[in-house]
């Protein structure tokens, strides 16, 4: 299985910044020990590809460093050239994983899942919306009739994704998230499941199963983009849900099983994870990749 990384494009964040930048390089080092996994440097997303999902004026502001102080605050990162390059590579990794998955069944991005970015603004540590960009790239560059489902299991609603794609009947957005968590103004996905604080494995997995049944009934996708956020885990300091390690593994397996049963290719990204101990977040991401490897061998 191929997985794409961009962690060597590191943002110069101030000491004490709450974004866990180091998790990406540590994850790559850890998964580099796995057999049957090939790590590849992510290519940058092109301007043309980014513009499939984003406003030209916004893209220019990002490239030229003309984001206002408020816009940078909303993103959560200070503007630097490295921020631009990392954001391009993070989107490029999901694009590359998706194109690889069309040939090989499953492929992943060791970062990505930047689902809070809107068409014309960034938010919540997200500059470009890699999932929306990738869905459109698949349709523009691979197959114009492709029906894409974005299954977003980060604990925070994929508000930017829902907004960008709200009038696009060829792409189905599914978000299972903490109802009382960020973003506090939710957008309308094609299917939203808001879960209460303290939600356990049983409730979560039942909601996921019902959601996948609805996806099947309403859409019949040809391709899945899966945001495998680590933040529903009980050890996450921002998540508010209570999924165990095994619950997280069963969550990933349910999505991969759904895709495999229907012979649908799937590209996955790591999305969020803010463990009280960074090791717990890395362990959940590592488990997702191990689970993907098991399913990739069955394609």
N, C-alpha and C positions, 0 to 999 in steps of 0.2 A: 504494500500500500504506500502511496506517495502522500507526503504531508509537506506543506509549505510554511516557511518561517520568515520573519522580518525583524527579529528581536535585536539585531545588531544596529538597527536604526533607533537609537535610544534618545529619548527626549531629555534635555537638561532641566530636570525638575528640581525645585528648591527642597532642601532638607525638611522632612516631616510631611511632604505631600502625601495625600491619602491614596493616590493611585498606585497599585502594586506593580510598577514597571518591571521589577526584577523577576517576576514570576515567569515571564516569557523565555528568558535565556535559561533559567533553571529548568523549566519544562523541556526545552529542546535538549539540554544536556541529559536529562533523565530518559526521554523517549529514544534518544540516540543509542541506548543500550538494547532496544527491542529488536529481535530478529524480524525479518520480513517488512521492515519499515524503511523507506527511502526518504531522507530529508533533502529538500530542495529550496534554494533561496527564492523568495517570492519576486516576481516581476512587478514593476510599477503599473498601476492602472493608468491608461492614457487619458488625456483630456476628453477625447471623444467618448470613451467608455464612462467616465464620470458624469458627463453631460446627459447620458441616458436617464439619470435619476436626479440630477442637480441643476440648479439655475446657473446660467453662465456668469451672471454678476457675482454670485456667491463664490463660484470657482475662482474668478479673477481676484476677488478680495483675499481668498486663502493663499493663492499663488504669490501675489504681490505684497503680502503682509499688510493689507489695509483693513484688517478686522479691527473694529473698535475695542476699547477696553471692556465694554459690556459684553460684546460678542465673545471675546476671549474668556471672560469670566463664565459665561454660559457654557462654553466648551469645557472649561476647567483646566486648560493648558495655556501657557503663554505662547504667543506665536514665535516660531523659529523656523528656519529652513528645514531643520531636522523634523519638525512636526509635520510639515507638508510632505516630506519624503516618506516618513513612517506611515502617514495616512494613505498615501498612494499605494505603498507596498502592502498594507493591511488589506485594502480592497483588492489589489492585484492577486494576493494569495487566495482569496475566496474565488475569484475568477478562475485562477489556474486550477484550484481544487475541483471546481465544477466542470471545467473542460476535461480534466483527467477522469472524473467520475463517469462522464458520458461514455468513456471507453473501458473503464476498469471497475465500475460499480460503486466504489466508495473512495473518497479522498478528503483530506482535511486541511484546515488552516490552523496553525498553532496560535493564532491571535484572532482578530476579527470579531464579528458579532456587534458591529457599531450601529445599533438599531435606534439610537436616539437622534441621529442626524436627520434633519428635515431637508426638503428640497433646497431651501434658501438660508439655512442656518444650522450651525452645529450645536450640540448640547450633550451634557452628561458624559464627557470624555470621548465623544464621537464627532469626527470631522466630516467624513464621507460615509454614506450608508452602504456598506459592502454587500449586504444581502439584496437590496433593491437594485444596485448597480449590476450585480451578477445575474439576477433573474432577467434583466433586460439584455445583458450581453449574450446570454444563451439564446434569447429569441432573435437578436439582431445578427449574431455571428454563427449560430449553429442551426437553429430551426425556428422559423417565424411562427409556427403553429404550436410550439412547445407550451404546455401548461405546467406552471411551476407553483409548488406549495412551499411557503416559508413557515416552518414549524419552530416557533420561538419559545424556548423553555428557560430563558433567563428569568430571574425572579422579578425583573422590572419589565413593564409592558413595552413592547416594540412600537412606541408611539410614532417615531419618525418613519418607520417602515409603513405603518398603517396609513399615515398621512400621504406619503409619496404615492402609494399604490391604491388609494381608496377608490379610484374610478377605473381601475384596470381589471377587467373581468378575466383576464388570462393568467393572473397571479393571485393565489389565495393566501391570505395572511391569517395565521393562527397563533395566538399568544396566550400562554398560561402563566399567570404572574400573581404576585401578592397584591390583593385589592387595595390595601392601605399603604402601599409602598410607592416610591418614586416611579414614574412621574405622577404628580398629584392631579394633573389634568390629563385624563386618558383620551386617546383617540379611538376611532372605531375600526378595529380589524374586521375581517370577514367572520372570525370567530374569536371571541374574548372569553376567557375563563379567569375570573378574579377569585383568588383563594384567601381565606382568612388567615390572620397571624396564627402561628403555631400549627399549621397544617402538617399532618403526619404522612408517612409513606402510603398507607392504605387509601386515604382520601385523595392524595395527589395522583396515584397510579390509576385509581378508578376514574378520575376526571380526565386523565390523559387517554385512557382507553375509549371513553365516550367521545372525546374530541376527535380521535382518529377515525372512529366510526362515522362521525358527522362529516369529516373531510372526505371520506370515501363516498358517502351518500350525495354530497353536494358538488363534488368537483372532479374526482378521478385524475390526479396529477400524473404528469410524465416525468417529473423531476422534483426532488426534495432538497431544499436548503435548510439545514438544521442548526439552530443556535443552542449549543449544549452548555448553557451557563452553569457555573459551579455554585452560584449563590443561593439556590434553594436549600443548600446543605445546612444542617443544624449548627455547624461551626462558623457560619458566615456572620460577620458583624453587621451587615446591612440587609440581610435577607429576610429575617423574621419568620421564615418557615422552618420546619423541623424534620427534613428528610435525612435519613441515616445514610451511611456509605452504601449499604446494600440497596436502599431505595433509589439512590442516584444511579447505581449500576442498572437496576431494573428499568428505570426511566429511559436510559440510553438504549438498552436492549429493545425496549418496546418500539422506539422510533426506527431502529435499524431493522427489526423484524418486520415492521409494517412495510418498509421499502423493499426488503428482500423478498417477502411473500409475493409482491406484485412486480418484481424485477424492475423496480424504479431506481435509477442512480441517485445517490445522495452525497452532497458536499456538506461537511460540518465545520463549524467554527467554535472557538472556545467561549466567546462572549464573557460575561462578568464573573467575578469571584473575588471576594474581599474577606477572606478568612481571618478570624481573630489571630490565628497563626498561619502565616503564608504557606507553610508546609501542607496544611489541610486543603487549601485551594489547589496547590500543585498536584496533590494526590488524587483529587477528584478529576482534574483534567487528564492526568495520566491514565486513570481508570477508563475514561471515555475513549481514549485512543486504543487502549488494550481491547475494549469491547468492540470497537470498530474493526480492529484487525481480525478478530474472531469471525465477524460477519463477512468481511471482505473475502476471506478464504472460501466462503460458500457461494459467492457470486459466480 
